């Protein structure tokens, strides 16, 4: 794999739908790096979406979109 491809992979931004099945399987305090801009942390009652810009959002657990 060329160095250019590695850079492209690193900069690739996943759509949140690509991560949805994985976030329901996360253990408490586990972290998922979605992109260079977004990190998801599993906490009691939901997740914290930690944006590299400095803002954080708590997303409460909801099984409506949980994969079966």
mmCIF file of the N, C-alpha and C atoms, coordinates in Angstrom:
data_MODEL
# 
_entry.id   MODEL 
# 
loop_
_atom_site.group_PDB 
_atom_site.id 
_atom_site.type_symbol 
_atom_site.label_atom_id 
_atom_site.label_alt_id 
_atom_site.label_comp_id 
_atom_site.label_asym_id 
_atom_site.label_entity_id 
_atom_site.label_seq_id 
_atom_site.pdbx_PDB_ins_code 
_atom_site.Cartn_x 
_atom_site.Cartn_y 
_atom_site.Cartn_z 
_atom_site.occupancy 
_atom_site.B_iso_or_equiv 
_atom_site.pdbx_formal_charge 
_atom_site.auth_seq_id 
_atom_site.auth_comp_id 
_atom_site.auth_asym_id 
_atom_site.auth_atom_id 
_atom_site.pdbx_PDB_model_num 
ATOM 1   N N  . UNK A 1 1  ? 0.859   -1.187 0.000  1.00 0.00 ? 1  UNK A N  1 
ATOM 2   C CA . UNK A 1 1  ? 0.000   0.000  0.000  1.00 0.00 ? 1  UNK A CA 1 
ATOM 3   C C  . UNK A 1 1  ? 0.893   1.235  0.000  1.00 0.00 ? 1  UNK A C  1 
ATOM 4   N N  . UNK A 1 2  ? 0.573   2.186  -0.818 1.00 0.00 ? 2  UNK A N  1 
ATOM 5   C CA . UNK A 1 2  ? 1.395   3.386  -0.910 1.00 0.00 ? 2  UNK A CA 1 
ATOM 6   C C  . UNK A 1 2  ? 1.127   4.316  0.269  1.00 0.00 ? 2  UNK A C  1 
ATOM 7   N N  . UNK A 1 3  ? 2.053   5.232  0.466  1.00 0.00 ? 3  UNK A N  1 
ATOM 8   C CA . UNK A 1 3  ? 1.901   6.213  1.542  1.00 0.00 ? 3  UNK A CA 1 
ATOM 9   C C  . UNK A 1 3  ? 0.662   7.080  1.329  1.00 0.00 ? 3  UNK A C  1 
ATOM 10  N N  . UNK A 1 4  ? 0.338   7.380  0.052  1.00 0.00 ? 4  UNK A N  1 
ATOM 11  C CA . UNK A 1 4  ? -0.847  8.185  -0.243 1.00 0.00 ? 4  UNK A CA 1 
ATOM 12  C C  . UNK A 1 4  ? -2.115  7.483  0.229  1.00 0.00 ? 4  UNK A C  1 
ATOM 13  N N  . UNK A 1 5  ? -2.232  6.182  0.020  1.00 0.00 ? 5  UNK A N  1 
ATOM 14  C CA . UNK A 1 5  ? -3.410  5.443  0.459  1.00 0.00 ? 5  UNK A CA 1 
ATOM 15  C C  . UNK A 1 5  ? -3.548  5.449  1.967  1.00 0.00 ? 5  UNK A C  1 
ATOM 16  N N  . UNK A 1 6  ? -2.441  5.351  2.693  1.00 0.00 ? 6  UNK A N  1 
ATOM 17  C CA . UNK A 1 6  ? -2.490  5.402  4.154  1.00 0.00 ? 6  UNK A CA 1 
ATOM 18  C C  . UNK A 1 6  ? -3.049  6.733  4.624  1.00 0.00 ? 6  UNK A C  1 
ATOM 19  N N  . UNK A 1 7  ? -2.651  7.809  3.985  1.00 0.00 ? 7  UNK A N  1 
ATOM 20  C CA . UNK A 1 7  ? -3.148  9.127  4.350  1.00 0.00 ? 7  UNK A CA 1 
ATOM 21  C C  . UNK A 1 7  ? -4.646  9.229  4.064  1.00 0.00 ? 7  UNK A C  1 
ATOM 22  N N  . UNK A 1 8  ? -5.065  8.702  2.920  1.00 0.00 ? 8  UNK A N  1 
ATOM 23  C CA . UNK A 1 8  ? -6.484  8.745  2.584  1.00 0.00 ? 8  UNK A CA 1 
ATOM 24  C C  . UNK A 1 8  ? -7.306  7.965  3.592  1.00 0.00 ? 8  UNK A C  1 
ATOM 25  N N  . UNK A 1 9  ? -6.834  6.787  4.000  1.00 0.00 ? 9  UNK A N  1 
ATOM 26  C CA . UNK A 1 9  ? -7.551  5.984  4.988  1.00 0.00 ? 9  UNK A CA 1 
ATOM 27  C C  . UNK A 1 9  ? -7.655  6.708  6.319  1.00 0.00 ? 9  UNK A C  1 
ATOM 28  N N  . UNK A 1 10 ? -6.583  7.373  6.719  1.00 0.00 ? 10 UNK A N  1 
ATOM 29  C CA . UNK A 1 10 ? -6.575  8.093  7.996  1.00 0.00 ? 10 UNK A CA 1 
ATOM 30  C C  . UNK A 1 10 ? -7.569  9.249  7.978  1.00 0.00 ? 10 UNK A C  1 
ATOM 31  N N  . UNK A 1 11 ? -7.678  9.913  6.838  1.00 0.00 ? 11 UNK A N  1 
ATOM 32  C CA . UNK A 1 11 ? -8.553  11.077 6.725  1.00 0.00 ? 11 UNK A CA 1 
ATOM 33  C C  . UNK A 1 11 ? -9.994  10.704 6.389  1.00 0.00 ? 11 UNK A C  1 
ATOM 34  N N  . UNK A 1 12 ? -10.253 9.431  6.128  1.00 0.00 ? 12 UNK A N  1 
ATOM 35  C CA . UNK A 1 12 ? -11.605 9.007  5.759  1.00 0.00 ? 12 UNK A CA 1 
ATOM 36  C C  . UNK A 1 12 ? -12.551 9.224  6.933  1.00 0.00 ? 12 UNK A C  1 
ATOM 37  N N  . UNK A 1 13 ? -13.678 9.830  6.657  1.00 0.00 ? 13 UNK A N  1 
ATOM 38  C CA . UNK A 1 13 ? -14.694 10.079 7.676  1.00 0.00 ? 13 UNK A CA 1 
ATOM 39  C C  . UNK A 1 13 ? -15.805 9.063  7.475  1.00 0.00 ? 13 UNK A C  1 
ATOM 40  N N  . UNK A 1 14 ? -16.064 8.265  8.504  1.00 0.00 ? 14 UNK A N  1 
ATOM 41  C CA . UNK A 1 14 ? -17.135 7.289  8.429  1.00 0.00 ? 14 UNK A CA 1 
ATOM 42  C C  . UNK A 1 14 ? -18.470 7.961  8.683  1.00 0.00 ? 14 UNK A C  1 
ATOM 43  N N  . UNK A 1 15 ? -19.483 7.437  8.083  1.00 0.00 ? 15 UNK A N  1 
ATOM 44  C CA . UNK A 1 15 ? -20.839 7.889  8.386  1.00 0.00 ? 15 UNK A CA 1 
ATOM 45  C C  . UNK A 1 15 ? -21.241 7.222  9.693  1.00 0.00 ? 15 UNK A C  1 
ATOM 46  N N  . UNK A 1 16 ? -22.000 7.885  10.519 1.00 0.00 ? 16 UNK A N  1 
ATOM 47  C CA . UNK A 1 16 ? -22.394 7.346  11.818 1.00 0.00 ? 16 UNK A CA 1 
ATOM 48  C C  . UNK A 1 16 ? -23.132 6.020  11.663 1.00 0.00 ? 16 UNK A C  1 
ATOM 49  N N  . UNK A 1 17 ? -23.829 5.816  10.548 1.00 0.00 ? 17 UNK A N  1 
ATOM 50  C CA . UNK A 1 17 ? -24.530 4.550  10.312 1.00 0.00 ? 17 UNK A CA 1 
ATOM 51  C C  . UNK A 1 17 ? -23.553 3.380  10.213 1.00 0.00 ? 17 UNK A C  1 
ATOM 52  N N  . UNK A 1 18 ? -22.314 3.662  9.785  1.00 0.00 ? 18 UNK A N  1 
ATOM 53  C CA . UNK A 1 18 ? -21.294 2.619  9.722  1.00 0.00 ? 18 UNK A CA 1 
ATOM 54  C C  . UNK A 1 18 ? -20.860 2.172  11.111 1.00 0.00 ? 18 UNK A C  1 
ATOM 55  N N  . UNK A 1 19 ? -21.035 3.029  12.091 1.00 0.00 ? 19 UNK A N  1 
ATOM 56  C CA . UNK A 1 19 ? -20.577 2.768  13.449 1.00 0.00 ? 19 UNK A CA 1 
ATOM 57  C C  . UNK A 1 19 ? -21.702 2.261  14.344 1.00 0.00 ? 19 UNK A C  1 
ATOM 58  N N  . UNK A 1 20 ? -22.951 2.501  13.970 1.00 0.00 ? 20 UNK A N  1 
ATOM 59  C CA . UNK A 1 20 ? -24.094 2.165  14.825 1.00 0.00 ? 20 UNK A CA 1 
ATOM 60  C C  . UNK A 1 20 ? -24.079 0.744  15.377 1.00 0.00 ? 20 UNK A C  1 
ATOM 61  N N  . UNK A 1 21 ? -23.883 -0.290 14.562 1.00 0.00 ? 21 UNK A N  1 
ATOM 62  C CA . UNK A 1 21 ? -23.886 -1.635 15.157 1.00 0.00 ? 21 UNK A CA 1 
ATOM 63  C C  . UNK A 1 21 ? -22.805 -1.817 16.218 1.00 0.00 ? 21 UNK A C  1 
ATOM 64  N N  . UNK A 1 22 ? -21.656 -1.206 16.013 1.00 0.00 ? 22 UNK A N  1 
ATOM 65  C CA . UNK A 1 22 ? -20.542 -1.354 16.965 1.00 0.00 ? 22 UNK A CA 1 
ATOM 66  C C  . UNK A 1 22 ? -20.800 -0.625 18.272 1.00 0.00 ? 22 UNK A C  1 
ATOM 67  N N  . UNK A 1 23 ? -21.464 0.521  18.247 1.00 0.00 ? 23 UNK A N  1 
ATOM 68  C CA . UNK A 1 23 ? -21.616 1.265  19.493 1.00 0.00 ? 23 UNK A CA 1 
ATOM 69  C C  . UNK A 1 23 ? -22.517 0.547  20.485 1.00 0.00 ? 23 UNK A C  1 
ATOM 70  N N  . UNK A 1 24 ? -23.443 -0.264 19.988 1.00 0.00 ? 24 UNK A N  1 
ATOM 71  C CA . UNK A 1 24 ? -24.303 -1.028 20.902 1.00 0.00 ? 24 UNK A CA 1 
ATOM 72  C C  . UNK A 1 24 ? -23.551 -2.188 21.554 1.00 0.00 ? 24 UNK A C  1 
ATOM 73  N N  . UNK A 1 25 ? -22.417 -2.570 20.998 1.00 0.00 ? 25 UNK A N  1 
ATOM 74  C CA . UNK A 1 25 ? -21.608 -3.653 21.549 1.00 0.00 ? 25 UNK A CA 1 
ATOM 75  C C  . UNK A 1 25 ? -20.483 -3.152 22.446 1.00 0.00 ? 25 UNK A C  1 
ATOM 76  N N  . UNK A 1 26 ? -20.329 -1.852 22.550 1.00 0.00 ? 26 UNK A N  1 
ATOM 77  C CA . UNK A 1 26 ? -19.229 -1.286 23.337 1.00 0.00 ? 26 UNK A CA 1 
ATOM 78  C C  . UNK A 1 26 ? -19.416 -1.557 24.828 1.00 0.00 ? 26 UNK A C  1 
ATOM 79  N N  . UNK A 1 27 ? -18.297 -1.786 25.507 1.00 0.00 ? 27 UNK A N  1 
ATOM 80  C CA . UNK A 1 27 ? -18.294 -1.959 26.954 1.00 0.00 ? 27 UNK A CA 1 
ATOM 81  C C  . UNK A 1 27 ? -18.209 -0.586 27.615 1.00 0.00 ? 27 UNK A C  1 
ATOM 82  N N  . UNK A 1 28 ? -18.575 -0.525 28.883 1.00 0.00 ? 28 UNK A N  1 
ATOM 83  C CA . UNK A 1 28 ? -18.525 0.727  29.635 1.00 0.00 ? 28 UNK A CA 1 
ATOM 84  C C  . UNK A 1 28 ? -17.118 1.322  29.589 1.00 0.00 ? 28 UNK A C  1 
ATOM 85  N N  . UNK A 1 29 ? -17.007 2.583  29.257 1.00 0.00 ? 29 UNK A N  1 
ATOM 86  C CA . UNK A 1 29 ? -15.767 3.363  29.143 1.00 0.00 ? 29 UNK A CA 1 
ATOM 87  C C  . UNK A 1 29 ? -14.910 2.989  27.935 1.00 0.00 ? 29 UNK A C  1 
ATOM 88  N N  . UNK A 1 30 ? -15.425 2.159  27.039 1.00 0.00 ? 30 UNK A N  1 
ATOM 89  C CA . UNK A 1 30 ? -14.706 1.844  25.811 1.00 0.00 ? 30 UNK A CA 1 
ATOM 90  C C  . UNK A 1 30 ? -14.822 3.023  24.855 1.00 0.00 ? 30 UNK A C  1 
ATOM 91  N N  . UNK A 1 31 ? -13.817 3.207  24.025 1.00 0.00 ? 31 UNK A N  1 
ATOM 92  C CA . UNK A 1 31 ? -13.755 4.334  23.096 1.00 0.00 ? 31 UNK A CA 1 
ATOM 93  C C  . UNK A 1 31 ? -13.701 3.832  21.663 1.00 0.00 ? 31 UNK A C  1 
ATOM 94  N N  . UNK A 1 32 ? -14.416 4.483  20.783 1.00 0.00 ? 32 UNK A N  1 
ATOM 95  C CA . UNK A 1 32 ? -14.409 4.171  19.350 1.00 0.00 ? 32 UNK A CA 1 
ATOM 96  C C  . UNK A 1 32 ? -14.008 5.435  18.598 1.00 0.00 ? 32 UNK A C  1 
ATOM 97  N N  . UNK A 1 33 ? -12.903 5.360  17.857 1.00 0.00 ? 33 UNK A N  1 
ATOM 98  C CA . UNK A 1 33 ? -12.462 6.481  17.028 1.00 0.00 ? 33 UNK A CA 1 
ATOM 99  C C  . UNK A 1 33 ? -13.210 6.395  15.699 1.00 0.00 ? 33 UNK A C  1 
ATOM 100 N N  . UNK A 1 34 ? -14.131 7.291  15.476 1.00 0.00 ? 34 UNK A N  1 
ATOM 101 C CA . UNK A 1 34 ? -14.916 7.288  14.247 1.00 0.00 ? 34 UNK A CA 1 
ATOM 102 C C  . UNK A 1 34 ? -14.129 7.943  13.121 1.00 0.00 ? 34 UNK A C  1 
ATOM 103 N N  . UNK A 1 35 ? -13.461 9.017  13.432 1.00 0.00 ? 35 UNK A N  1 
ATOM 104 C CA . UNK A 1 35 ? -12.649 9.733  12.456 1.00 0.00 ? 35 UNK A CA 1 
ATOM 105 C C  . UNK A 1 35 ? -11.644 10.577 13.229 1.00 0.00 ? 35 UNK A C  1 
ATOM 106 N N  . UNK A 1 36 ? -10.880 11.349 12.498 1.00 0.00 ? 36 UNK A N  1 
ATOM 107 C CA . UNK A 1 36 ? -9.949  12.251 13.169 1.00 0.00 ? 36 UNK A CA 1 
ATOM 108 C C  . UNK A 1 36 ? -10.679 13.382 13.882 1.00 0.00 ? 36 UNK A C  1 
ATOM 109 N N  . UNK A 1 37 ? -11.980 13.484 13.655 1.00 0.00 ? 37 UNK A N  1 
ATOM 110 C CA . UNK A 1 37 ? -12.774 14.559 14.241 1.00 0.00 ? 37 UNK A CA 1 
ATOM 111 C C  . UNK A 1 37 ? -13.723 14.114 15.345 1.00 0.00 ? 37 UNK A C  1 
ATOM 112 N N  . UNK A 1 38 ? -13.992 12.808 15.442 1.00 0.00 ? 38 UNK A N  1 
ATOM 113 C CA . UNK A 1 38 ? -15.013 12.322 16.363 1.00 0.00 ? 38 UNK A CA 1 
ATOM 114 C C  . UNK A 1 38 ? -14.574 11.061 17.086 1.00 0.00 ? 38 UNK A C  1 
ATOM 115 N N  . UNK A 1 39 ? -14.798 11.054 18.393 1.00 0.00 ? 39 UNK A N  1 
ATOM 116 C CA . UNK A 1 39 ? -14.540 9.901  19.249 1.00 0.00 ? 39 UNK A CA 1 
ATOM 117 C C  . UNK A 1 39 ? -15.823 9.629  20.035 1.00 0.00 ? 39 UNK A C  1 
ATOM 118 N N  . UNK A 1 40 ? -16.226 8.366  20.120 1.00 0.00 ? 40 UNK A N  1 
ATOM 119 C CA . UNK A 1 40 ? -17.417 7.995  20.881 1.00 0.00 ? 40 UNK A CA 1 
ATOM 120 C C  . UNK A 1 40 ? -16.978 7.214  22.105 1.00 0.00 ? 40 UNK A C  1 
ATOM 121 N N  . UNK A 1 41 ? -17.477 7.607  23.272 1.00 0.00 ? 41 UNK A N  1 
ATOM 122 C CA . UNK A 1 41 ? -17.135 6.957  24.532 1.00 0.00 ? 41 UNK A CA 1 
ATOM 123 C C  . UNK A 1 41 ? -18.414 6.382  25.126 1.00 0.00 ? 41 UNK A C  1 
ATOM 124 N N  . UNK A 1 42 ? -18.399 5.097  25.495 1.00 0.00 ? 42 UNK A N  1 
ATOM 125 C CA . UNK A 1 42 ? -19.566 4.453  26.118 1.00 0.00 ? 42 UNK A CA 1 
ATOM 126 C C  . UNK A 1 42 ? -19.564 4.796  27.592 1.00 0.00 ? 42 UNK A C  1 
ATOM 127 N N  . UNK A 1 43 ? -20.648 5.337  28.061 1.00 0.00 ? 43 UNK A N  1 
ATOM 128 C CA . UNK A 1 43 ? -20.808 5.698  29.470 1.00 0.00 ? 43 UNK A CA 1 
ATOM 129 C C  . UNK A 1 43 ? -22.134 5.125  29.964 1.00 0.00 ? 43 UNK A C  1 
ATOM 130 N N  . UNK A 1 44 ? -22.337 5.124  31.267 1.00 0.00 ? 44 UNK A N  1 
ATOM 131 C CA . UNK A 1 44 ? -23.586 4.628  31.835 1.00 0.00 ? 44 UNK A CA 1 
ATOM 132 C C  . UNK A 1 44 ? -24.760 5.418  31.258 1.00 0.00 ? 44 UNK A C  1 
ATOM 133 N N  . UNK A 1 45 ? -25.709 4.724  30.679 1.00 0.00 ? 45 UNK A N  1 
ATOM 134 C CA . UNK A 1 45 ? -26.911 5.370  30.152 1.00 0.00 ? 45 UNK A CA 1 
ATOM 135 C C  . UNK A 1 45 ? -26.802 5.870  28.731 1.00 0.00 ? 45 UNK A C  1 
ATOM 136 N N  . UNK A 1 46 ? -25.662 5.668  28.065 1.00 0.00 ? 46 UNK A N  1 
ATOM 137 C CA . UNK A 1 46 ? -25.549 6.129  26.686 1.00 0.00 ? 46 UNK A CA 1 
ATOM 138 C C  . UNK A 1 46 ? -24.110 6.276  26.230 1.00 0.00 ? 46 UNK A C  1 
ATOM 139 N N  . UNK A 1 47 ? -23.867 7.319  25.451 1.00 0.00 ? 47 UNK A N  1 
ATOM 140 C CA . UNK A 1 47 ? -22.554 7.568  24.873 1.00 0.00 ? 47 UNK A CA 1 
ATOM 141 C C  . UNK A 1 47 ? -22.239 9.056  24.959 1.00 0.00 ? 47 UNK A C  1 
ATOM 142 N N  . UNK A 1 48 ? -20.972 9.374  24.952 1.00 0.00 ? 48 UNK A N  1 
ATOM 143 C CA . UNK A 1 48 ? -20.522 10.760 24.792 1.00 0.00 ? 48 UNK A CA 1 
ATOM 144 C C  . UNK A 1 48 ? -19.846 10.849 23.437 1.00 0.00 ? 48 UNK A C  1 
ATOM 145 N N  . UNK A 1 49 ? -20.345 11.752 22.602 1.00 0.00 ? 49 UNK A N  1 
ATOM 146 C CA . UNK A 1 49 ? -19.712 12.040 21.322 1.00 0.00 ? 49 UNK A CA 1 
ATOM 147 C C  . UNK A 1 49 ? -18.754 13.199 21.582 1.00 0.00 ? 49 UNK A C  1 
ATOM 148 N N  . UNK A 1 50 ? -17.466 12.915 21.474 1.00 0.00 ? 50 UNK A N  1 
ATOM 149 C CA . UNK A 1 50 ? -16.422 13.883 21.760 1.00 0.00 ? 50 UNK A CA 1 
ATOM 150 C C  . UNK A 1 50 ? -15.837 14.374 20.435 1.00 0.00 ? 50 UNK A C  1 
ATOM 151 N N  . UNK A 1 51 ? -16.153 15.605 20.095 1.00 0.00 ? 51 UNK A N  1 
ATOM 152 C CA . UNK A 1 51 ? -15.644 16.197 18.864 1.00 0.00 ? 51 UNK A CA 1 
ATOM 153 C C  . UNK A 1 51 ? -14.295 16.843 19.142 1.00 0.00 ? 51 UNK A C  1 
ATOM 154 N N  . UNK A 1 52 ? -13.359 16.674 18.237 1.00 0.00 ? 52 UNK A N  1 
ATOM 155 C CA . UNK A 1 52 ? -12.012 17.202 18.428 1.00 0.00 ? 52 UNK A CA 1 
ATOM 156 C C  . UNK A 1 52 ? -11.990 18.726 18.491 1.00 0.00 ? 52 UNK A C  1 
ATOM 157 N N  . UNK A 1 53 ? -13.077 19.361 18.087 1.00 0.00 ? 53 UNK A N  1 
ATOM 158 C CA . UNK A 1 53 ? -13.168 20.819 18.171 1.00 0.00 ? 53 UNK A CA 1 
ATOM 159 C C  . UNK A 1 53 ? -13.328 21.271 19.625 1.00 0.00 ? 53 UNK A C  1 
ATOM 160 N N  . UNK A 1 54 ? -13.606 20.297 20.516 1.00 0.00 ? 54 UNK A N  1 
ATOM 161 C CA . UNK A 1 54 ? -13.719 20.632 21.930 1.00 0.00 ? 54 UNK A CA 1 
ATOM 162 C C  . UNK A 1 54 ? -15.112 20.454 22.497 1.00 0.00 ? 54 UNK A C  1 
ATOM 163 N N  . UNK A 1 55 ? -16.105 20.262 21.648 1.00 0.00 ? 55 UNK A N  1 
ATOM 164 C CA . UNK A 1 55 ? -17.469 20.094 22.166 1.00 0.00 ? 55 UNK A CA 1 
ATOM 165 C C  . UNK A 1 55 ? -17.766 18.617 22.399 1.00 0.00 ? 55 UNK A C  1 
ATOM 166 N N  . UNK A 1 56 ? -18.662 18.372 23.344 1.00 0.00 ? 56 UNK A N  1 
ATOM 167 C CA . UNK A 1 56 ? -19.105 17.022 23.673 1.00 0.00 ? 56 UNK A CA 1 
ATOM 168 C C  . UNK A 1 56 ? -20.622 17.004 23.750 1.00 0.00 ? 56 UNK A C  1 
ATOM 169 N N  . UNK A 1 57 ? -21.200 15.882 23.349 1.00 0.00 ? 57 UNK A N  1 
ATOM 170 C CA . UNK A 1 57 ? -22.653 15.724 23.410 1.00 0.00 ? 57 UNK A CA 1 
ATOM 171 C C  . UNK A 1 57 ? -22.946 14.371 24.041 1.00 0.00 ? 57 UNK A C  1 
ATOM 172 N N  . UNK A 1 58 ? -23.842 14.352 25.040 1.00 0.00 ? 58 UNK A N  1 
ATOM 173 C CA . UNK A 1 58 ? -24.298 13.093 25.610 1.00 0.00 ? 58 UNK A CA 1 
ATOM 174 C C  . UNK A 1 58 ? -25.469 12.593 24.785 1.00 0.00 ? 58 UNK A C  1 
ATOM 175 N N  . UNK A 1 59 ? -25.388 11.341 24.339 1.00 0.00 ? 59 UNK A N  1 
ATOM 176 C CA . UNK A 1 59 ? -26.453 10.716 23.567 1.00 0.00 ? 59 UNK A CA 1 
ATOM 177 C C  . UNK A 1 59 ? -27.012 9.582  24.422 1.00 0.00 ? 59 UNK A C  1 
ATOM 178 N N  . UNK A 1 60 ? -28.255 9.722  24.912 1.00 0.00 ? 60 UNK A N  1 
ATOM 179 C CA . UNK A 1 60 ? -28.828 8.678  25.764 1.00 0.00 ? 60 UNK A CA 1 
ATOM 180 C C  . UNK A 1 60 ? -29.077 7.383  24.992 1.00 0.00 ? 60 UNK A C  1 
ATOM 181 N N  . UNK A 1 61 ? -28.984 6.263  25.699 1.00 0.00 ? 61 UNK A N  1 
ATOM 182 C CA . UNK A 1 61 ? -29.235 4.956  25.095 1.00 0.00 ? 61 UNK A CA 1 
ATOM 183 C C  . UNK A 1 61 ? -30.676 4.890  24.600 1.00 0.00 ? 61 UNK A C  1 
ATOM 184 N N  . UNK A 1 62 ? -30.844 4.376  23.391 1.00 0.00 ? 62 UNK A N  1 
ATOM 185 C CA . UNK A 1 62 ? -32.174 4.179  22.815 1.00 0.00 ? 62 UNK A CA 1 
ATOM 186 C C  . UNK A 1 62 ? -32.081 2.951  21.921 1.00 0.00 ? 62 UNK A C  1 
ATOM 187 N N  . UNK A 1 63 ? -32.846 1.936  22.198 1.00 0.00 ? 63 UNK A N  1 
ATOM 188 C CA . UNK A 1 63 ? -32.737 0.705  21.424 1.00 0.00 ? 63 UNK A CA 1 
ATOM 189 C C  . UNK A 1 63 ? -33.573 0.723  20.137 1.00 0.00 ? 63 UNK A C  1 
ATOM 190 N N  . UNK A 1 64 ? -34.132 1.848  19.779 1.00 0.00 ? 64 UNK A N  1 
ATOM 191 C CA . UNK A 1 64 ? -34.944 1.958  18.562 1.00 0.00 ? 64 UNK A CA 1 
ATOM 192 C C  . UNK A 1 64 ? -34.135 1.590  17.314 1.00 0.00 ? 64 UNK A C  1 
ATOM 193 N N  . UNK A 1 65 ? -32.869 1.962  17.280 1.00 0.00 ? 65 UNK A N  1 
ATOM 194 C CA . UNK A 1 65 ? -32.023 1.721  16.107 1.00 0.00 ? 65 UNK A CA 1 
ATOM 195 C C  . UNK A 1 65 ? -31.046 0.579  16.334 1.00 0.00 ? 65 UNK A C  1 
ATOM 196 N N  . UNK A 1 66 ? -31.226 -0.173 17.377 1.00 0.00 ? 66 UNK A N  1 
ATOM 197 C CA . UNK A 1 66 ? -30.340 -1.274 17.720 1.00 0.00 ? 66 UNK A CA 1 
ATOM 198 C C  . UNK A 1 66 ? -30.452 -2.378 16.664 1.00 0.00 ? 66 UNK A C  1 
ATOM 199 N N  . UNK A 1 67 ? -29.306 -2.837 16.139 1.00 0.00 ? 67 UNK A N  1 
ATOM 200 C CA . UNK A 1 67 ? -29.368 -3.917 15.151 1.00 0.00 ? 67 UNK A CA 1 
ATOM 201 C C  . UNK A 1 67 ? -29.832 -5.217 15.807 1.00 0.00 ? 67 UNK A C  1 
ATOM 202 N N  . UNK A 1 68 ? -30.543 -6.012 15.068 1.00 0.00 ? 68 UNK A N  1 
ATOM 203 C CA . UNK A 1 68 ? -31.075 -7.266 15.626 1.00 0.00 ? 68 UNK A CA 1 
ATOM 204 C C  . UNK A 1 68 ? -30.251 -8.439 15.223 1.00 0.00 ? 68 UNK A C  1 
# 
